Amino acid sequence: MTWDRMSKDIENWADAYDVVTFARKYGLTVQQARIIISSNGPSRHGCDMGAIAFVRAMRLRATRPSRTRQKPTHPAQ
């Protein structure tokens, strides 16, 4: 599914955040801002809460150790 099919037409929502302004406010990329606005509807409060949760989740993810599996080491035969 392409981005165009998944996103809502946020440009036509009255009183919705401008994507670039919203991205700058929370230190997001324009794509991240567009997804948060699309997911939370035109409500500025909802978008603010969504952005705060997203930023916290990204910060938490950055502090966790990687979960990639290590290849088991086999003793030399």
Jmol script that loads the backbone (N, CA, C; Angstrom):
load data "model"
ATOM      1  N   MET A   1       0.850  -1.165   0.000  1.00  0.00           N
ATOM      2  CA  MET A   1       0.000   0.000   0.000  1.00  0.00           C
ATOM      3  C   MET A   1       0.900   1.234   0.000  1.00  0.00           C
ATOM      4  N   THR A   2       0.606   2.178  -0.840  1.00  0.00           N
ATOM      5  CA  THR A   2       1.436   3.373  -0.935  1.00  0.00           C
ATOM      6  C   THR A   2       1.021   4.397   0.107  1.00  0.00           C
ATOM      7  N   TRP A   3       1.913   5.362   0.323  1.00  0.00           N
ATOM      8  CA  TRP A   3       1.636   6.416   1.299  1.00  0.00           C
ATOM      9  C   TRP A   3       0.353   7.160   0.939  1.00  0.00           C
ATOM     10  N   ASP A   4       0.134   7.455  -0.335  1.00  0.00           N
ATOM     11  CA  ASP A   4      -1.051   8.200  -0.754  1.00  0.00           C
ATOM     12  C   ASP A   4      -2.337   7.481  -0.386  1.00  0.00           C
ATOM     13  N   ARG A   5      -2.339   6.195  -0.439  1.00  0.00           N
ATOM     14  CA  ARG A   5      -3.539   5.426  -0.107  1.00  0.00           C
ATOM     15  C   ARG A   5      -3.769   5.370   1.395  1.00  0.00           C
ATOM     16  N   MET A   6      -2.700   5.420   2.184  1.00  0.00           N
ATOM     17  CA  MET A   6      -2.825   5.284   3.628  1.00  0.00           C
ATOM     18  C   MET A   6      -3.139   6.609   4.313  1.00  0.00           C
ATOM     19  N   SER A   7      -2.726   7.720   3.753  1.00  0.00           N
ATOM     20  CA  SER A   7      -2.861   9.001   4.432  1.00  0.00           C
ATOM     21  C   SER A   7      -4.236   9.615   4.201  1.00  0.00           C
ATOM     22  N   LYS A   8      -4.631  10.434   5.152  1.00  0.00           N
ATOM     23  CA  LYS A   8      -5.862  11.197   5.010  1.00  0.00           C
ATOM     24  C   LYS A   8      -5.497  12.542   4.402  1.00  0.00           C
ATOM     25  N   ASP A   9      -6.433  13.180   3.765  1.00  0.00           N
ATOM     26  CA  ASP A   9      -6.186  14.459   3.111  1.00  0.00           C
ATOM     27  C   ASP A   9      -6.173  15.570   4.160  1.00  0.00           C
ATOM     28  N   ILE A  10      -5.058  15.709   4.872  1.00  0.00           N
ATOM     29  CA  ILE A  10      -4.980  16.638   5.997  1.00  0.00           C
ATOM     30  C   ILE A  10      -4.948  18.099   5.570  1.00  0.00           C
ATOM     31  N   GLU A  11      -4.604  18.379   4.331  1.00  0.00           N
ATOM     32  CA  GLU A  11      -4.532  19.761   3.874  1.00  0.00           C
ATOM     33  C   GLU A  11      -5.901  20.441   3.870  1.00  0.00           C
ATOM     34  N   ASN A  12      -6.967  19.685   3.780  1.00  0.00           N
ATOM     35  CA  ASN A  12      -8.311  20.256   3.727  1.00  0.00           C
ATOM     36  C   ASN A  12      -8.984  20.364   5.092  1.00  0.00           C
ATOM     37  N   TRP A  13      -8.302  19.970   6.160  1.00  0.00           N
ATOM     38  CA  TRP A  13      -8.889  20.056   7.494  1.00  0.00           C
ATOM     39  C   TRP A  13      -8.772  21.481   8.016  1.00  0.00           C
ATOM     40  N   ALA A  14      -9.873  22.037   8.479  1.00  0.00           N
ATOM     41  CA  ALA A  14      -9.842  23.375   9.082  1.00  0.00           C
ATOM     42  C   ALA A  14      -9.165  23.296  10.448  1.00  0.00           C
ATOM     43  N   ASP A  15      -8.376  24.280  10.767  1.00  0.00           N
ATOM     44  CA  ASP A  15      -7.698  24.403  12.065  1.00  0.00           C
ATOM     45  C   ASP A  15      -6.672  23.318  12.350  1.00  0.00           C
ATOM     46  N   ALA A  16      -6.318  22.530  11.361  1.00  0.00           N
ATOM     47  CA  ALA A  16      -5.268  21.520  11.565  1.00  0.00           C
ATOM     48  C   ALA A  16      -3.907  22.207  11.513  1.00  0.00           C
ATOM     49  N   TYR A  17      -2.929  21.576  12.134  1.00  0.00           N
ATOM     50  CA  TYR A  17      -1.566  22.097  12.088  1.00  0.00           C
ATOM     51  C   TYR A  17      -1.040  22.147  10.659  1.00  0.00           C
ATOM     52  N   ASP A  18      -0.215  23.136  10.382  1.00  0.00           N
ATOM     53  CA  ASP A  18       0.594  23.134   9.174  1.00  0.00           C
ATOM     54  C   ASP A  18       1.688  22.095   9.409  1.00  0.00           C
ATOM     55  N   VAL A  19       1.923  21.219   8.462  1.00  0.00           N
ATOM     56  CA  VAL A  19       2.846  20.099   8.646  1.00  0.00           C
ATOM     57  C   VAL A  19       4.256  20.575   8.991  1.00  0.00           C
ATOM     58  N   VAL A  20       4.755  21.565   8.282  1.00  0.00           N
ATOM     59  CA  VAL A  20       6.124  22.042   8.520  1.00  0.00           C
ATOM     60  C   VAL A  20       6.237  22.686   9.900  1.00  0.00           C
ATOM     61  N   THR A  21       5.252  23.484  10.285  1.00  0.00           N
ATOM     62  CA  THR A  21       5.255  24.119  11.606  1.00  0.00           C
ATOM     63  C   THR A  21       5.231  23.065  12.702  1.00  0.00           C
ATOM     64  N   PHE A  22       4.386  22.066  12.535  1.00  0.00           N
ATOM     65  CA  PHE A  22       4.270  20.985  13.512  1.00  0.00           C
ATOM     66  C   PHE A  22       5.575  20.200  13.609  1.00  0.00           C
ATOM     67  N   ALA A  23       6.185  19.916  12.483  1.00  0.00           N
ATOM     68  CA  ALA A  23       7.459  19.184  12.475  1.00  0.00           C
ATOM     69  C   ALA A  23       8.529  19.965  13.223  1.00  0.00           C
ATOM     70  N   ARG A  24       8.614  21.251  12.984  1.00  0.00           N
ATOM     71  CA  ARG A  24       9.612  22.087  13.677  1.00  0.00           C
ATOM     72  C   ARG A  24       9.345  22.149  15.176  1.00  0.00           C
ATOM     73  N   LYS A  25       8.082  22.235  15.550  1.00  0.00           N
ATOM     74  CA  LYS A  25       7.712  22.357  16.967  1.00  0.00           C
ATOM     75  C   LYS A  25       8.215  21.168  17.778  1.00  0.00           C
ATOM     76  N   TYR A  26       8.163  19.974  17.192  1.00  0.00           N
ATOM     77  CA  TYR A  26       8.536  18.763  17.921  1.00  0.00           C
ATOM     78  C   TYR A  26       9.827  18.122  17.438  1.00  0.00           C
ATOM     79  N   GLY A  27      10.521  18.748  16.510  1.00  0.00           N
ATOM     80  CA  GLY A  27      11.781  18.192  16.016  1.00  0.00           C
ATOM     81  C   GLY A  27      11.582  16.923  15.203  1.00  0.00           C
ATOM     82  N   LEU A  28      10.523  16.892  14.418  1.00  0.00           N
ATOM     83  CA  LEU A  28      10.183  15.724  13.606  1.00  0.00           C
ATOM     84  C   LEU A  28      10.539  15.975  12.148  1.00  0.00           C
ATOM     85  N   THR A  29      10.588  14.902  11.389  1.00  0.00           N
ATOM     86  CA  THR A  29      10.674  15.060   9.944  1.00  0.00           C
ATOM     87  C   THR A  29       9.275  15.421   9.446  1.00  0.00           C
ATOM     88  N   VAL A  30       9.195  15.943   8.245  1.00  0.00           N
ATOM     89  CA  VAL A  30       7.894  16.291   7.670  1.00  0.00           C
ATOM     90  C   VAL A  30       7.041  15.032   7.516  1.00  0.00           C
ATOM     91  N   GLN A  31       7.659  13.934   7.126  1.00  0.00           N
ATOM     92  CA  GLN A  31       6.903  12.685   6.975  1.00  0.00           C
ATOM     93  C   GLN A  31       6.357  12.210   8.323  1.00  0.00           C
ATOM     94  N   GLN A  32       7.160  12.264   9.381  1.00  0.00           N
ATOM     95  CA  GLN A  32       6.683  11.877  10.709  1.00  0.00           C
ATOM     96  C   GLN A  32       5.535  12.779  11.147  1.00  0.00           C
ATOM     97  N   ALA A  33       5.675  14.082  10.928  1.00  0.00           N
ATOM     98  CA  ALA A  33       4.621  15.031  11.300  1.00  0.00           C
ATOM     99  C   ALA A  33       3.332  14.738  10.546  1.00  0.00           C
ATOM    100  N   ARG A  34       3.442  14.468   9.258  1.00  0.00           N
ATOM    101  CA  ARG A  34       2.258  14.170   8.439  1.00  0.00           C
ATOM    102  C   ARG A  34       1.550  12.907   8.957  1.00  0.00           C
ATOM    103  N   ILE A  35       2.309  11.900   9.340  1.00  0.00           N
ATOM    104  CA  ILE A  35       1.715  10.661   9.851  1.00  0.00           C
ATOM    105  C   ILE A  35       1.001  10.914  11.171  1.00  0.00           C
ATOM    106  N   ILE A  36       1.626  11.669  12.071  1.00  0.00           N
ATOM    107  CA  ILE A  36       1.012  11.953  13.372  1.00  0.00           C
ATOM    108  C   ILE A  36      -0.268  12.765  13.195  1.00  0.00           C
ATOM    109  N   ILE A  37      -0.232  13.781  12.351  1.00  0.00           N
ATOM    110  CA  ILE A  37      -1.434  14.594  12.114  1.00  0.00           C
ATOM    111  C   ILE A  37      -2.530  13.742  11.483  1.00  0.00           C
ATOM    112  N   SER A  38      -2.183  12.929  10.517  1.00  0.00           N
ATOM    113  CA  SER A  38      -3.159  12.070   9.847  1.00  0.00           C
ATOM    114  C   SER A  38      -3.757  11.055  10.814  1.00  0.00           C
ATOM    115  N   SER A  39      -2.943  10.540  11.720  1.00  0.00           N
ATOM    116  CA  SER A  39      -3.399   9.525  12.674  1.00  0.00           C
ATOM    117  C   SER A  39      -4.282  10.099  13.770  1.00  0.00           C
ATOM    118  N   ASN A  40      -4.054  11.355  14.138  1.00  0.00           N
ATOM    119  CA  ASN A  40      -4.749  11.945  15.277  1.00  0.00           C
ATOM    120  C   ASN A  40      -5.850  12.920  14.901  1.00  0.00           C
ATOM    121  N   GLY A  41      -6.087  13.096  13.622  1.00  0.00           N
ATOM    122  CA  GLY A  41      -7.159  13.969  13.187  1.00  0.00           C
ATOM    123  C   GLY A  41      -6.793  15.436  13.301  1.00  0.00           C
ATOM    124  N   PRO A  42      -7.754  16.302  13.031  1.00  0.00           N
ATOM    125  CA  PRO A  42      -7.450  17.730  12.991  1.00  0.00           C
ATOM    126  C   PRO A  42      -7.296  18.375  14.368  1.00  0.00           C
ATOM    127  N   SER A  43      -7.574  17.650  15.425  1.00  0.00           N
ATOM    128  CA  SER A  43      -7.467  18.205  16.770  1.00  0.00           C
ATOM    129  C   SER A  43      -6.019  18.539  17.110  1.00  0.00           C
ATOM    130  N   ARG A  44      -5.752  19.805  17.413  1.00  0.00           N
ATOM    131  CA  ARG A  44      -4.390  20.202  17.779  1.00  0.00           C
ATOM    132  C   ARG A  44      -3.963  19.509  19.068  1.00  0.00           C
ATOM    133  N   HIS A  45      -4.879  19.402  20.025  1.00  0.00           N
ATOM    134  CA  HIS A  45      -4.553  18.725  21.281  1.00  0.00           C
ATOM    135  C   HIS A  45      -4.187  17.267  21.025  1.00  0.00           C
ATOM    136  N   GLY A  46      -4.975  16.589  20.212  1.00  0.00           N
ATOM    137  CA  GLY A  46      -4.684  15.195  19.883  1.00  0.00           C
ATOM    138  C   GLY A  46      -3.346  15.038  19.186  1.00  0.00           C
ATOM    139  N   CYS A  47      -3.052  15.949  18.277  1.00  0.00           N
ATOM    140  CA  CYS A  47      -1.767  15.905  17.568  1.00  0.00           C
ATOM    141  C   CYS A  47      -0.608  16.182  18.512  1.00  0.00           C
ATOM    142  N   ASP A  48      -0.787  17.154  19.433  1.00  0.00           N
ATOM    143  CA  ASP A  48       0.260  17.443  20.410  1.00  0.00           C
ATOM    144  C   ASP A  48       0.542  16.215  21.273  1.00  0.00           C
ATOM    145  N   MET A  49      -0.510  15.562  21.744  1.00  0.00           N
ATOM    146  CA  MET A  49      -0.327  14.371  22.577  1.00  0.00           C
ATOM    147  C   MET A  49       0.318  13.237  21.778  1.00  0.00           C
ATOM    148  N   GLY A  50      -0.087  13.090  20.523  1.00  0.00           N
ATOM    149  CA  GLY A  50       0.516  12.071  19.667  1.00  0.00           C
ATOM    150  C   GLY A  50       1.989  12.323  19.429  1.00  0.00           C
ATOM    151  N   ALA A  51       2.353  13.586  19.227  1.00  0.00           N
ATOM    152  CA  ALA A  51       3.762  13.933  18.998  1.00  0.00           C
ATOM    153  C   ALA A  51       4.595  13.696  20.249  1.00  0.00           C
ATOM    154  N   ILE A  52       4.057  14.070  21.406  1.00  0.00           N
ATOM    155  CA  ILE A  52       4.783  13.851  22.659  1.00  0.00           C
ATOM    156  C   ILE A  52       5.019  12.363  22.877  1.00  0.00           C
ATOM    157  N   ALA A  53       3.995  11.551  22.652  1.00  0.00           N
ATOM    158  CA  ALA A  53       4.145  10.101  22.811  1.00  0.00           C
ATOM    159  C   ALA A  53       5.157   9.540  21.819  1.00  0.00           C
ATOM    160  N   PHE A  54       5.117  10.017  20.583  1.00  0.00           N
ATOM    161  CA  PHE A  54       6.046   9.538  19.558  1.00  0.00           C
ATOM    162  C   PHE A  54       7.481   9.895  19.912  1.00  0.00           C
ATOM    163  N   VAL A  55       7.711  11.138  20.320  1.00  0.00           N
ATOM    164  CA  VAL A  55       9.065  11.576  20.675  1.00  0.00           C
ATOM    165  C   VAL A  55       9.587  10.780  21.869  1.00  0.00           C
ATOM    166  N   ARG A  56       8.739  10.553  22.868  1.00  0.00           N
ATOM    167  CA  ARG A  56       9.154   9.752  24.033  1.00  0.00           C
ATOM    168  C   ARG A  56       9.481   8.320  23.628  1.00  0.00           C
ATOM    169  N   ALA A  57       8.668   7.743  22.760  1.00  0.00           N
ATOM    170  CA  ALA A  57       8.923   6.369  22.307  1.00  0.00           C
ATOM    171  C   ALA A  57      10.237   6.281  21.541  1.00  0.00           C
ATOM    172  N   MET A  58      10.507   7.259  20.699  1.00  0.00           N
ATOM    173  CA  MET A  58      11.765   7.263  19.947  1.00  0.00           C
ATOM    174  C   MET A  58      12.962   7.427  20.885  1.00  0.00           C
ATOM    175  N   ARG A  59      12.823   8.279  21.894  1.00  0.00           N
ATOM    176  CA  ARG A  59      13.896   8.476  22.866  1.00  0.00           C
ATOM    177  C   ARG A  59      14.138   7.183  23.652  1.00  0.00           C
ATOM    178  N   LEU A  60      13.067   6.515  24.062  1.00  0.00           N
ATOM    179  CA  LEU A  60      13.190   5.257  24.789  1.00  0.00           C
ATOM    180  C   LEU A  60      13.843   4.195  23.919  1.00  0.00           C
ATOM    181  N   ARG A  61      13.442   4.125  22.676  1.00  0.00           N
ATOM    182  CA  ARG A  61      14.017   3.146  21.747  1.00  0.00           C
ATOM    183  C   ARG A  61      15.511   3.385  21.548  1.00  0.00           C
ATOM    184  N   ALA A  62      15.917   4.645  21.522  1.00  0.00           N
ATOM    185  CA  ALA A  62      17.329   4.978  21.313  1.00  0.00           C
ATOM    186  C   ALA A  62      18.196   4.576  22.501  1.00  0.00           C
ATOM    187  N   THR A  63      17.608   4.489  23.692  1.00  0.00           N
ATOM    188  CA  THR A  63      18.387   4.149  24.885  1.00  0.00           C
ATOM    189  C   THR A  63      18.439   2.654  25.154  1.00  0.00           C
ATOM    190  N   ARG A  64      17.615   1.888  24.491  1.00  0.00           N
ATOM    191  CA  ARG A  64      17.611   0.434  24.701  1.00  0.00           C
ATOM    192  C   ARG A  64      18.696  -0.232  23.880  1.00  0.00           C
ATOM    193  N   PRO A  65      19.269  -1.297  24.431  1.00  0.00           N
ATOM    194  CA  PRO A  65      20.257  -2.036  23.630  1.00  0.00           C
ATOM    195  C   PRO A  65      19.578  -2.735  22.455  1.00  0.00           C
ATOM    196  N   SER A  66      20.332  -2.968  21.428  1.00  0.00           N
ATOM    197  CA  SER A  66      19.815  -3.622  20.235  1.00  0.00           C
ATOM    198  C   SER A  66      19.356  -5.031  20.567  1.00  0.00           C
ATOM    199  N   ARG A  67      18.300  -5.468  19.914  1.00  0.00           N
ATOM    200  CA  ARG A  67      17.790  -6.819  20.140  1.00  0.00           C
ATOM    201  C   ARG A  67      18.171  -7.783  19.024  1.00  0.00           C
ATOM    202  N   THR A  68      19.167  -7.431  18.255  1.00  0.00           N
ATOM    203  CA  THR A  68      19.564  -8.337  17.186  1.00  0.00           C
ATOM    204  C   THR A  68      20.196  -9.572  17.794  1.00  0.00           C
ATOM    205  N   ARG A  69      19.924 -10.682  17.179  1.00  0.00           N
ATOM    206  CA  ARG A  69      20.464 -11.944  17.680  1.00  0.00           C
ATOM    207  C   ARG A  69      21.916 -12.092  17.287  1.00  0.00           C
ATOM    208  N   GLN A  70      22.671 -12.582  18.214  1.00  0.00           N
ATOM    209  CA  GLN A  70      24.065 -12.896  17.946  1.00  0.00           C
ATOM    210  C   GLN A  70      24.128 -14.326  17.435  1.00  0.00           C
ATOM    211  N   LYS A  71      24.973 -14.568  16.462  1.00  0.00           N
ATOM    212  CA  LYS A  71      25.145 -15.931  15.979  1.00  0.00           C
ATOM    213  C   LYS A  71      25.850 -16.734  17.068  1.00  0.00           C
ATOM    214  N   PRO A  72      25.354 -17.938  17.331  1.00  0.00           N
ATOM    215  CA  PRO A  72      26.019 -18.749  18.359  1.00  0.00           C
ATOM    216  C   PRO A  72      27.432 -19.110  17.908  1.00  0.00           C
ATOM    217  N   THR A  73      28.318 -19.067  18.845  1.00  0.00           N
ATOM    218  CA  THR A  73      29.696 -19.451  18.528  1.00  0.00           C
ATOM    219  C   THR A  73      29.859 -20.926  18.850  1.00  0.00           C
ATOM    220  N   HIS A  74      30.426 -21.646  17.920  1.00  0.00           N
ATOM    221  CA  HIS A  74      30.659 -23.071  18.112  1.00  0.00           C
ATOM    222  C   HIS A  74      32.143 -23.280  18.383  1.00  0.00           C
ATOM    223  N   PRO A  75      32.451 -24.159  19.311  1.00  0.00           N
ATOM    224  CA  PRO A  75      33.867 -24.421  19.583  1.00  0.00           C
ATOM    225  C   PRO A  75      34.548 -25.029  18.350  1.00  0.00           C
ATOM    226  N   ALA A  76      35.797 -24.697  18.178  1.00  0.00           N
ATOM    227  CA  ALA A  76      36.562 -25.242  17.041  1.00  0.00           C
ATOM    228  C   ALA A  76      36.669 -26.751  17.181  1.00  0.00           C
ATOM    229  N   GLN A  77      36.535 -27.437  16.080  1.00  0.00           N
ATOM    230  CA  GLN A  77      36.600 -28.904  16.132  1.00  0.00           C
ATOM    231  C   GLN A  77      37.890 -29.407  15.579  1.00  0.00           C
TER     232      GLN A  77
END
end "model"
wireframe off; spacefill off
backbone 0.3
color backbone group
